[in-house]
Amino acid sequence: MITNRKKLIQAIEASGKFRDKGNAITPMLQMIKIDPEKGEVIATDLEAYAVSYFKAEDFTRGAPPVSSDLEPMLKKMTKAELVEEYSEIGGFIADTPKADMLDRIIKAKTPAPFIETFCCEPIQLRDLLKIENDEEIEIVLSDNKSSIAIGKNFSDMPAFDIEDFPDIPDVTGTMECLFSITKKQIGALTALKGDAYENRAHIVGAYFSGEKGRAVSTDIKRLNMITINNAVKHNPFIVSKKHLQLCAGLSKEKIDIHEINGMYLFTVDNDVDTAILARPLECEFPRYEDLVKKHDAKIVFTKEEIIPACQKAIQVMSNEFAGCICNFNGDLKMHIANPIKGTYKKVVPYKAHTEGINIELALNPQFLMDAIKNLKGDDVEISIREDSHVILTAPDDNKNVNIIMPMKI
């Protein structure tokens, strides 16, 4: 197989992110599969299947087969005739021996060996490819299919039987594009990781409601809701935040999400046209509609005032001392104390507010900061109620909502 070296590296790195790196029970899930004929690099963790493409021209079977009478014909030609006839091969000089000319011409007209589909460890293959300098790279599979040789350096590494590699599910049928989602929107959903609740699918997954383009994510302590403007009405589904985050990391700008036979296809706008086929997570997402309704008490801050205050409070907080006392009464009085890092106090003025607010809550300043970053514009509106959750939005915006649960101190 001869292929573009840089394109192959890109495809390996893109698909390789979706393999199950730590699976000792099924080691094949740590591998990738390379199919030269289709121009595919495939990886899976059984919940999602990633395919990155080289495009057809990146794989070649070489030149047409050499005719059995080519060598006798070449031997009858003079050196001058050989130079004129095969000038495209180049490299001939006046004193080049005719035997060397014949060897070079025959080699150029001999097809590159075509490699069969194989499996291998992606990091090792990527690193061996990076050692090479040529734009085009040759990879040769051994006769017993147990190793591959790479490039001019003839570096070799193990190859594995593709029979043990999981097949991509057959999902042929009608495919419908549900919506396009931006990297920033995915970031708002995947920021709430919920790693401590890995067995609870509604926490490790992001919920797409199918109504009004709403997508929701939670980690128990927070909830983010975004609105995808171009979404068509569809059945609700939940997909892994981990897979969404990996897709966003590969994308230049956006990801298109399609539904096909009960699975979801993510197409990524990167240089190797990566596509991910993901299984939905089987669970019910908790009702959230009442949570996103704003409270009557509302306060507007400028980001210019509140962001530096949150940043300073974050510097003082720790896992044991994460609560920042926030007193809303005429202005926001912030106070956080840490016996190791010290104390921080700050008064943040309101830009606008509902009259008569006098509420004190303990909030995580990092959560406040994360929520503010998700909002467009120069201002942030905080909707509060005594002993209840805090709602952060841009003013007059009910479509993109960030909720923070208060802390107990």
Protein Blocks (a to p, Z undefined) as FASTA:
>chain_A
ZZdfklmmmmmmmmmmmpcfklmklmmlmpccddfknopacddehlaccdddebjklpce
bjadddfklmmmmmmpcfklmmmmmmmngoiafklcfklmmmmmmmmmpccddddddddd
fklmmmmmmmpmbfbdcddddfklpaccehjkopacddddfklpccdddfedcdddfbdc
dfklmmmmmmmnolmmmmlmklmpccdehpghiacddehjaccddddfkbccdddddddf
klmmmmmmmpmkbccdddeehiacdddddfkopacdddddddddddfklmmpccfbdcdd
dfklmmmmmmmmmmmpcfklmcccdddehiacdddddfknopcddddddfbdcehiacdd
dddfklmmmmmmmpgcjbdcddddehiacddddehiakbccddddddZZ
